[in-house]
Amino acid sequence: MDDRFEVEVLPDGGTERTVLLSGEIDLASAPPVWEALESAIGDATRVVVDLSGVRFIDSTGLSLLVRAHRHLRQAGGTFTVRSPSEMAARVLEITGLDTVFGLGDEAPSVEDPRDSPIS
C-alpha cells in the first residue's frame, strides 16, 4: 500500500461500518479509497467516515465522499463524516459539504480569516 495514505474498514456490528482514512486522499489514492467505501456502503445501512488522520484531501477525494454519500442515501442508509482534521474540516466548510455530510463529533474550530479584525 502507498505510504502516503491508509484506508481501513471496521465493522461496527450488524450493518454499520467505519471507514478510517488517513494521509493524502487525492487522485493517486482514489482507487483503493473508493474500493473501501464501495465495500462499506455495499453491506451497510450506516457508514461513518473518520477523517481525523487526513493531512490532505483534494476535489477527487471530496467527489469520492459525495459519491458514497449519494449511493448510501439512495439505498436508504446514513452516511456521516466524523472528526475531520483541521485541514479537512476547512475544505469541507469552504465547499459546504460539512452541512451535507452531517459532521459527527464537532469539527475542530477553524477560524475564518475573513472574521479577523484588520490591523
C-alpha positions in Angstrom: 0.0 0.0 0.0 1.1 3.6 -0.7 2.7 5.1 2.4 1.1 8.5 1.7 -2.4 7.2 2.8 -4.1 4.5 4.6 -7.7 3.2 4.5 -9.3 0.7 6.8 -12.9 -0.5 7.1 -14.0 -1.5 10.6 -17.3 -3.4 11.1 -19.2 -1.8 14.0 -21.6 -4.6 14.4 -24.5 -5.5 12.2 -24.9 -3.2 9.3 -22.7 -0.4 10.5 -19.2 0.3 9.1 -16.5 2.8 10.0 -14.0 3.8 7.3 -10.8 5.2 8.6 -8.9 7.4 6.2 -5.6 9.0 6.8 -2.8 10.7 4.9 -3.4 12.2 1.5 -6.7 11.5 -0.2 -6.2 12.5 -3.9 -6.1 11.2 -7.4 -3.3 8.8 -6.6 -5.2 7.2 -3.7 -8.7 7.3 -5.2 -9.0 3.7 -6.5 -8.3 2.0 -3.2 -10.2 4.6 -1.2 -13.3 4.1 -3.5 -12.9 0.3 -3.2 -13.1 0.6 0.6 -16.0 3.0 0.5 -17.9 0.8 -2.0 -17.3 -2.2 0.1 -18.6 -0.4 3.2 -21.7 1.0 1.5 -22.4 -2.3 -0.2 -23.2 -4.2 3.0 -24.1 -1.4 5.5 -27.0 0.8 6.3 -24.8 3.3 8.2 -21.3 4.3 7.2 -19.1 6.7 9.3 -16.0 8.1 7.6 -13.3 9.2 10.1 -11.1 11.9 8.6 -9.1 12.6 11.8 -5.9 11.4 10.2 -6.3 13.1 6.8 -3.5 15.6 6.0 -4.7 16.5 2.5 -7.9 16.0 0.5 -8.5 17.3 -3.0 -11.5 17.5 -5.3 -11.1 13.8 -6.2 -11.3 12.8 -2.5 -14.3 15.0 -2.0 -16.0 13.5 -5.0 -15.5 10.0 -3.6 -17.2 11.1 -0.4 -20.1 12.7 -2.3 -20.5 9.6 -4.4 -20.5 7.3 -1.4 -23.0 9.6 0.4 -25.3 9.6 -2.7 -25.2 5.8 -3.1 -25.9 5.1 0.6 -28.7 7.7 0.8 -30.4 6.3 -2.4 -30.3 2.9 -0.6 -32.0 4.4 2.4 -28.8 4.4 4.6 -27.0 7.1 6.6 -23.5 8.5 5.7 -21.6 10.6 8.2 -18.2 12.2 8.3 -16.6 12.2 11.7 -13.7 14.0 13.3 -12.2 15.8 10.3 -8.6 17.1 10.8 -8.3 20.8 10.8 -7.4 20.9 7.1 -10.2 18.5 6.1 -12.7 20.5 8.2 -11.7 23.7 6.4 -12.1 22.1 3.0 -15.5 20.7 3.9 -16.5 24.1 5.3 -15.4 26.0 2.2 -17.2 23.6 -0.1 -20.3 23.5 2.0 -20.0 19.7 2.4 -19.8 20.0 6.2 -23.6 20.5 6.2 -24.2 17.8 3.6 -22.3 15.1 5.5 -23.8 15.9 8.9 -20.5 16.0 10.6 -20.4 13.7 13.7 -18.1 14.8 16.6 -17.7 18.5 16.1 -15.1 19.5 13.7 -12.1 21.4 15.1 -12.7 25.0 15.4 -11.5 26.7 12.3 -11.4 30.4 12.4 -12.4 32.1 9.2 -9.7 34.7 8.3 -12.5 37.0 7.0 -13.7 37.3 10.6 -10.3 38.6 11.9 -10.1 42.3 12.6 -8.0 44.3 10.2 -4.8 45.6 11.9 
